[in-house]
């Protein structure tokens, strides 16, 4: 598949796609509404096909990279949802390691998130990425099916199952005692929620995640590094009120808006990816984790 950039699409189509992948409309509705932006052979169907992820683009660290070791681990659901599963990546070199819990988007543990875990492992972290879809068979390899499966999960149980992934890291013999969390989209919201539940969380990095309530913000003890996409109107609309809550409750935070880029700009499997913004946000993330988890 030819790799396209966000600039190859009308912004209206990218906004429609955002609604589609977040369950705001079905495939037929997307095609009907995107059709008026079709030009020549670039039909609505062709645009949708071009916007689908190509996971080969996201492999920055090979699965068999000699610097790291990876494995899938099962763990129990605290909600009785069924067997949970996640992807563990760690440096080959032995020793105590700070840990990072990696939370996926609204479609389960796909290859992009697994690669994020490997990217952290090569930087010296014990990284674990749980799969919220494990109780219903796990990530199915098809993004559309994954989103549908995800939407059917009980939201409260789903959060508790993901939060339990922190316990997996804490139980590892390599764990140094310092734990951080990073998440994307839905995972960004979960990182914010985890920060309200874990007073011992050492650092949280939500990428374009929705905000928690002012009452819950008062419970946050961890420093936060918050990334937003400049064109992500829906998610960003909650920022002013949350900024007030963060300041009122003296939560330590840094926030960065990446102008001119779309929601999911860090996900390098689709045209919404923006290399410059993604690299800058990731370098800031690594510096933040180094400060709070390795310092």
ChimeraX attribute file (.defattr): number of C-alpha atoms within 10 A of each C-alpha:
attribute: neighborCount
match mode: 1-to-1
recipient: residues
	/A:1	8
	/A:2	6
	/A:3	12
	/A:4	15
	/A:5	14
	/A:6	18
	/A:7	11
	/A:8	9
	/A:9	18
	/A:10	12
	/A:11	14
	/A:12	12
	/A:13	23
	/A:14	21
	/A:15	17
	/A:16	18
	/A:17	23
	/A:18	19
	/A:19	15
	/A:20	20
	/A:21	19
	/A:22	18
	/A:23	15
	/A:24	12
	/A:25	15
	/A:26	13
	/A:27	14
	/A:28	11
	/A:29	13
	/A:30	20
	/A:31	22
	/A:32	11
	/A:33	13
	/A:34	22
	/A:35	16
	/A:36	11
	/A:37	16
	/A:38	17
	/A:39	9
	/A:40	6
	/A:41	9
	/A:42	14
	/A:43	16
	/A:44	20
	/A:45	18
	/A:46	12
	/A:47	22
	/A:48	18
	/A:49	11
	/A:50	19
	/A:51	21
	/A:52	16
	/A:53	20
	/A:54	17
	/A:55	15
	/A:56	11
	/A:57	13
	/A:58	19
	/A:59	18
	/A:60	13
	/A:61	18
	/A:62	13
	/A:63	14
	/A:64	9
	/A:65	13
	/A:66	10
	/A:67	16
	/A:68	22
	/A:69	18
	/A:70	20
	/A:71	10
	/A:72	12
	/A:73	14
	/A:74	14
	/A:75	16
	/A:76	15
	/A:77	21
	/A:78	15
	/A:79	13
	/A:80	11
	/A:81	17
	/A:82	15
	/A:83	16
	/A:84	25
	/A:85	25
	/A:86	23
	/A:87	21
	/A:88	23
	/A:89	27
	/A:90	26
	/A:91	22
	/A:92	15
	/A:93	11
	/A:94	8
	/A:95	10
	/A:96	15
	/A:97	24
	/A:98	23
	/A:99	30
	/A:100	27
	/A:101	27
	/A:102	31
	/A:103	31
	/A:104	26
	/A:105	24
	/A:106	22
	/A:107	26
	/A:108	25
	/A:109	26
	/A:110	20
	/A:111	17
	/A:112	22
	/A:113	24
	/A:114	25
	/A:115	21
	/A:116	23
	/A:117	27
	/A:118	32
	/A:119	20
	/A:120	23
	/A:121	26
	/A:122	20
	/A:123	14
	/A:124	22
	/A:125	29
	/A:126	28
	/A:127	30
	/A:128	31
	/A:129	32
	/A:130	31
	/A:131	26
	/A:132	29
	/A:133	24
	/A:134	21
	/A:135	17
	/A:136	16
	/A:137	14
	/A:138	21
	/A:139	21
	/A:140	18
	/A:141	13
	/A:142	11
	/A:143	17
	/A:144	17
	/A:145	12
	/A:146	19
	/A:147	21
	/A:148	15
	/A:149	20
	/A:150	21
	/A:151	13
	/A:152	10
	/A:153	16
	/A:154	10
	/A:155	11
	/A:156	9
	/A:157	16
	/A:158	18
	/A:159	17
	/A:160	17
	/A:161	28
	/A:162	26
	/A:163	22
	/A:164	17
	/A:165	24
	/A:166	23
	/A:167	12
	/A:168	19
	/A:169	23
	/A:170	16
	/A:171	10
	/A:172	13
	/A:173	10
	/A:174	17
	/A:175	18
	/A:176	18
	/A:177	15
	/A:178	19
	/A:179	25
	/A:180	27
	/A:181	28
	/A:182	28
	/A:183	24
	/A:184	26
	/A:185	22
	/A:186	19
	/A:187	26
	/A:188	27
	/A:189	22
	/A:190	27
	/A:191	31
	/A:192	27
	/A:193	21
	/A:194	21
	/A:195	27
	/A:196	20
	/A:197	15
	/A:198	15
	/A:199	12
	/A:200	14
	/A:201	21
	/A:202	22
	/A:203	26
	/A:204	28
	/A:205	30
	/A:206	27
	/A:207	27
	/A:208	27
	/A:209	26
	/A:210	24
	/A:211	23
	/A:212	18
	/A:213	15
	/A:214	16
	/A:215	11
	/A:216	15
	/A:217	23
	/A:218	16
	/A:219	16
	/A:220	24
	/A:221	20
	/A:222	22
	/A:223	19
	/A:224	25
	/A:225	21
	/A:226	21
	/A:227	23
	/A:228	27
	/A:229	22
	/A:230	17
	/A:231	17
	/A:232	21
	/A:233	13
	/A:234	13
	/A:235	17
	/A:236	18
	/A:237	12
	/A:238	15
	/A:239	15
	/A:240	10
	/A:241	12
	/A:242	17
	/A:243	17
	/A:244	12
	/A:245	19
	/A:246	18
	/A:247	13
	/A:248	12
	/A:249	16
	/A:250	13
	/A:251	18
	/A:252	13
	/A:253	16
	/A:254	12
	/A:255	14
	/A:256	14
	/A:257	17
	/A:258	21
	/A:259	12
	/A:260	11
	/A:261	22
	/A:262	24
	/A:263	27
	/A:264	24
	/A:265	27
	/A:266	24
	/A:267	22
	/A:268	21
	/A:269	21
	/A:270	22
	/A:271	23
	/A:272	24
	/A:273	20
	/A:274	21
	/A:275	13
	/A:276	13
	/A:277	19
	/A:278	18
	/A:279	13
	/A:280	12
	/A:281	22
	/A:282	14
	/A:283	12
	/A:284	16
	/A:285	21
	/A:286	13
	/A:287	13
	/A:288	20
	/A:289	26
	/A:290	16
	/A:291	11
	/A:292	17
	/A:293	21
	/A:294	15
	/A:295	7
